């Protein structure tokens, strides 16, 4: 009897074509879910008959309570090699193997610049006006050359964002709790003396930090109040790093010029969520890692993980 594999959150229905699943077809029946399943009870019901689950990034939590309700589950494959929403101890206790895949940091870098440029030049507003017979030129774009880009985080993604900023002729500075002057010099950017200094002096601020106890709520009302009224905030990292109520208030009051956001406190975003109607906001539905190249890697290596598991020699095990 073949094992059953659930592919979660295949919103674009591309999992089947992004990889060659035929190599496991004799042993595995693959079922794709193109709608997000919300809540533990619904997840437990939907996944009750599956031996394998393929999940993208951290979209679906797998706490111990859910794993305990899935006695048939044998393997979880999560895209990327880091996942904070899987209870690894519970998985091990219930005999569930957890594996990951490689992931490129380039797509979120590119999306960061799509949001930043879109905000700076009013792309969506001007395009909508042109297509609907609206005014010819209604905005005045913000310049990048000679302006300051402040980066919260200078890791793999932040450093690549910095390189693009330098290519635009921007002054680039960075800050994080562990950032050294040597690392800043290596990337070719300035090391801000403090978070407050970076926020107060930057024309564009982009968040590139991992979510943890030290970064949760890092930008609250006091921090957002430090931004210039002409400044833009970009967050393609994690929503919880920025106080969402404080951000909404800053957008509604015009305290900042605008924000570009790809991550939210609830995903998918409910139809009545205030982020959907906030002014001065350019928002995308968590597209940071959503690219053809990344999906080929995610699903291609998911197939490899399944094959290796079936052969009794799991690869890319997490954590």
C-alpha positions as CSV (number, residue, x, y, z in Angstrom):
1,X,0.0,0.0,0.0
2,X,1.4,3.4,-1.0
3,X,2.0,6.1,1.6
4,X,0.0,9.3,1.4
5,X,1.8,12.7,1.2
6,X,0.0,16.0,1.8
7,X,1.5,19.1,0.2
8,X,0.2,22.1,2.2
9,X,-0.4,25.7,1.0
10,X,0.1,25.0,-2.7
11,X,-1.7,28.2,-3.4
12,X,-0.6,28.5,-7.1
13,X,-1.0,24.7,-7.7
14,X,2.6,24.4,-8.9
15,X,4.1,21.8,-6.6
16,X,3.4,19.0,-9.1
17,X,5.2,20.8,-12.0
18,X,8.0,22.3,-9.9
19,X,9.6,18.9,-9.3
20,X,9.7,15.3,-10.7
21,X,7.4,13.4,-8.3
22,X,7.3,10.4,-10.6
23,X,10.4,9.0,-8.9
24,X,8.3,8.3,-5.8
25,X,5.0,7.6,-7.5
26,X,5.2,3.8,-6.9
27,X,5.4,4.3,-3.2
28,X,3.7,7.6,-2.5
29,X,0.3,9.2,-3.4
30,X,0.7,13.0,-3.4
31,X,-2.3,15.2,-2.6
32,X,-2.0,19.0,-2.9
33,X,-3.9,21.5,-0.8
34,X,-4.4,24.8,-2.6
35,X,-6.2,26.5,0.4
36,X,-4.7,27.3,3.8
37,X,-6.0,25.1,6.6
38,X,-6.4,27.2,9.7
39,X,-6.6,25.8,13.3
40,X,-5.4,22.6,14.9
41,X,-8.7,20.8,14.8
42,X,-9.1,21.3,11.0
43,X,-5.5,20.4,10.4
44,X,-5.8,17.2,12.5
45,X,-8.9,16.3,10.5
46,X,-7.4,17.1,7.1
47,X,-4.1,15.3,7.8
48,X,-5.4,12.3,9.6
49,X,-4.9,9.9,6.7
50,X,-1.4,11.1,5.7
51,X,2.0,9.6,6.4
52,X,4.0,12.5,5.0
53,X,3.5,16.3,5.1
54,X,5.3,18.8,3.0
55,X,5.0,22.3,4.4
56,X,6.4,25.7,3.1
57,X,8.5,27.7,5.5
58,X,6.7,28.5,8.8
59,X,3.2,28.9,7.4
60,X,1.7,25.9,9.4
61,X,2.6,25.3,13.0
62,X,3.2,21.7,14.1
63,X,3.1,21.9,17.9
64,X,3.3,18.7,20.0
65,X,-0.5,18.7,20.5
66,X,-1.1,18.4,16.7
67,X,1.6,15.8,16.1
68,X,0.1,13.7,18.9
69,X,-3.2,13.7,17.0
70,X,-1.6,12.4,13.8
71,X,-0.5,8.8,14.7
72,X,-0.1,7.9,11.0
73,X,2.4,10.7,10.4
74,X,6.0,9.5,9.7
75,X,7.7,12.4,8.0
76,X,7.5,16.2,7.8
77,X,9.4,18.0,5.1
78,X,9.7,21.8,5.7
79,X,11.3,24.1,3.1
80,X,14.4,25.8,4.4
81,X,16.8,24.5,7.1
82,X,15.3,26.5,10.0
83,X,11.8,26.2,11.3
84,X,10.6,27.7,14.6
85,X,7.0,26.3,14.5
86,X,7.7,22.6,14.6
87,X,8.0,20.9,18.0
88,X,11.1,18.8,17.3
89,X,11.0,17.1,20.7
90,X,7.4,16.0,20.2
91,X,8.2,14.8,16.6
92,X,11.0,12.6,18.0
93,X,8.9,11.3,20.8
94,X,6.2,10.2,18.3
95,X,8.7,8.7,15.8
96,X,8.2,11.5,13.2
97,X,11.3,12.4,11.1
98,X,11.7,16.1,10.2
99,X,13.7,17.1,7.2
100,X,14.5,20.4,5.4
101,X,15.6,21.8,2.1
102,X,18.0,24.4,0.8
103,X,16.7,27.9,0.3
104,X,18.0,30.9,-1.6
105,X,18.2,34.3,0.1
106,X,18.1,36.1,-3.2
107,X,14.3,36.2,-3.8
108,X,13.6,38.1,-0.5
109,X,16.4,40.6,-1.4
110,X,14.7,41.3,-4.7
111,X,11.3,41.6,-3.2
112,X,12.7,44.1,-0.6
113,X,13.8,46.3,-3.5
114,X,10.5,45.9,-5.3
115,X,8.7,47.2,-2.3
116,X,11.2,50.0,-1.6
117,X,11.2,51.2,-5.2
118,X,7.4,50.8,-5.5
119,X,7.0,53.1,-2.5
120,X,9.6,55.6,-3.4
121,X,8.2,56.2,-6.9
122,X,4.5,55.7,-6.2
123,X,4.4,52.9,-8.8
124,X,1.0,51.3,-7.8
125,X,-0.8,54.6,-7.4
126,X,0.5,56.0,-10.7
127,X,-0.1,52.8,-12.6
128,X,-3.7,52.5,-11.3
129,X,-4.3,56.1,-12.2
130,X,-3.0,55.6,-15.7
131,X,-5.0,52.5,-16.3
132,X,-8.2,54.0,-14.9
133,X,-8.1,57.4,-16.7
134,X,-7.0,59.2,-13.6
135,X,-4.6,62.1,-13.3
136,X,-1.4,62.2,-15.3
137,X,1.3,62.4,-12.6
138,X,0.0,62.8,-9.1
139,X,3.0,62.0,-7.0
140,X,6.6,63.2,-6.7
141,X,9.0,60.4,-6.2
142,X,11.5,60.1,-3.4
143,X,15.2,60.0,-4.5
144,X,17.4,57.1,-3.6
145,X,20.8,58.4,-4.7
146,X,22.5,60.3,-1.8
147,X,19.8,59.2,0.7
148,X,20.5,56.9,3.7
149,X,19.4,53.3,3.8
150,X,19.3,51.9,7.4
151,X,19.4,48.1,7.7
152,X,18.3,46.3,10.8
153,X,20.4,43.2,10.4
154,X,23.3,42.5,8.1
155,X,23.2,38.8,7.6
156,X,22.8,36.9,4.3
157,X,19.8,38.9,3.2
158,X,20.7,42.3,4.8
159,X,24.2,42.3,3.2
160,X,22.8,41.7,-0.3
161,X,20.2,44.5,0.2
162,X,23.1,46.7,1.3
163,X,25.0,45.9,-2.0
164,X,22.1,47.1,-4.1
165,X,21.7,50.2,-2.0
166,X,25.4,51.0,-2.5
167,X,24.9,50.5,-6.3
168,X,22.2,53.1,-6.2
169,X,24.6,55.5,-4.6
170,X,22.9,55.4,-1.2
171,X,24.7,55.9,2.1
172,X,24.1,52.5,3.9
173,X,24.3,51.9,7.6
174,X,23.4,48.9,9.7
175,X,22.6,47.9,13.2
176,X,21.9,44.7,15.1
177,X,22.6,43.7,18.7
178,X,25.5,41.5,17.5
179,X,26.8,43.5,14.6
180,X,30.6,44.2,14.8
181,X,32.5,46.9,13.0
182,X,34.5,44.2,11.2
183,X,31.3,42.8,9.7
184,X,30.1,46.2,8.7
185,X,33.5,47.0,7.1
186,X,33.4,43.7,5.3
187,X,30.1,44.5,3.6
188,X,31.2,48.1,3.0
189,X,28.6,49.9,5.1
190,X,28.6,52.1,8.2
191,X,27.9,50.6,11.6
192,X,25.3,52.7,13.4
193,X,26.1,53.4,17.0
194,X,22.6,52.4,18.2
195,X,19.2,51.3,16.9
196,X,17.9,54.8,17.8
197,X,20.7,56.5,15.8
198,X,19.9,54.3,12.7
199,X,16.2,55.0,12.9
200,X,16.5,58.8,13.3
201,X,19.0,59.2,10.5
202,X,17.7,56.9,7.8
203,X,15.4,57.8,4.9
204,X,14.6,54.1,4.3
205,X,14.7,51.5,7.0
206,X,14.6,47.8,6.1
207,X,14.2,44.9,8.5
208,X,16.3,41.8,8.1
209,X,16.4,40.1,11.5
210,X,15.4,36.6,12.6
211,X,12.5,36.6,15.0
212,X,13.4,35.7,18.6
213,X,13.0,36.9,22.2
214,X,15.3,39.9,21.6
215,X,13.8,41.0,18.3
216,X,10.0,40.5,19.0
217,X,8.5,44.0,19.2
218,X,11.9,45.6,18.5
219,X,10.2,48.5,16.7
220,X,7.4,49.8,18.9
221,X,5.7,53.2,19.2
222,X,8.8,54.9,20.7
223,X,11.1,53.5,17.9
224,X,8.7,54.4,15.1
225,X,8.4,57.9,16.5
226,X,12.1,58.3,15.8
227,X,11.7,57.9,12.1
228,X,11.6,61.0,9.9
229,X,8.1,62.0,8.6
230,X,9.6,61.5,5.1
231,X,11.0,58.0,5.9
232,X,9.8,54.6,4.6
233,X,9.9,51.3,6.5
234,X,10.2,48.0,4.7
235,X,9.6,44.7,6.5
236,X,10.1,41.4,4.6
237,X,11.4,39.6,7.6
238,X,8.8,38.8,10.4
239,X,5.7,40.8,11.3
240,X,6.2,40.4,15.1
241,X,9.5,42.4,14.9
242,X,7.4,45.5,14.3
243,X,4.5,46.4,16.6
244,X,1.6,46.1,14.2
245,X,-0.7,48.5,16.1
246,X,2.0,51.1,16.3
247,X,2.7,50.7,12.5
248,X,-0.9,51.1,11.7
249,X,-1.1,54.2,13.8
250,X,2.0,55.7,12.1
251,X,0.5,55.0,8.7
252,X,-3.0,56.5,9.5
253,X,-1.6,59.6,11.1
254,X,1.1,60.2,8.5
255,X,3.8,59.9,11.1
256,X,5.9,58.2,8.4
257,X,5.8,58.5,4.6
258,X,4.9,54.9,4.0
259,X,5.7,51.2,4.6
260,X,6.3,48.2,2.4
261,X,5.2,45.0,4.1
262,X,5.3,41.3,3.1
263,X,4.6,39.7,6.5
264,X,1.7,39.9,8.8
265,X,0.6,38.9,12.3
266,X,-2.0,36.5,10.8
267,X,-1.5,34.7,7.5
268,X,-3.3,34.5,5.2
269,X,-4.6,37.9,6.0
270,X,-8.3,37.9,7.0
271,X,-10.5,39.9,4.6
272,X,-11.3,42.5,7.4
273,X,-7.8,42.9,8.6
274,X,-6.9,46.6,9.0
275,X,-3.7,46.1,7.1
276,X,-5.8,45.6,3.9
277,X,-7.1,49.2,4.0
278,X,-4.2,51.1,5.7
279,X,-3.1,54.2,3.9
280,X,0.5,54.7,2.8
281,X,1.0,51.0,2.7
282,X,2.4,48.8,-0.1
283,X,1.7,45.2,0.8
284,X,2.3,41.8,-0.7
285,X,1.0,38.4,0.5
286,X,4.3,37.0,1.9
287,X,6.0,36.6,-1.5
288,X,9.6,36.9,-0.1
289,X,10.6,33.3,-0.9
290,X,8.0,32.7,-3.6
291,X,10.0,32.4,-6.9
292,X,10.3,29.7,-9.6
293,X,13.9,29.0,-8.6
294,X,13.1,28.6,-4.9
295,X,10.1,26.4,-5.6
296,X,12.1,24.1,-7.8
297,X,14.6,23.8,-4.9
298,X,11.9,23.3,-2.2
299,X,9.9,20.7,-4.0
300,X,12.8,19.0,-5.8
301,X,14.6,18.5,-2.5
302,X,11.3,17.5,-0.8
303,X,11.2,14.6,-3.3
304,X,14.8,13.8,-2.4
305,X,14.0,13.9,1.3
306,X,11.1,11.5,0.7
307,X,13.2,9.1,-1.4
308,X,15.9,9.1,1.2
309,X,13.4,8.5,4.0
310,X,11.9,5.6,2.1
311,X,15.4,4.1,1.7
312,X,15.9,4.3,5.5
313,X,18.6,7.0,5.3
314,X,17.0,10.4,5.8
315,X,18.9,13.5,4.7
316,X,18.9,17.2,5.7
317,X,17.4,16.3,9.1
318,X,16.1,19.1,11.3
319,X,16.9,20.7,13.7
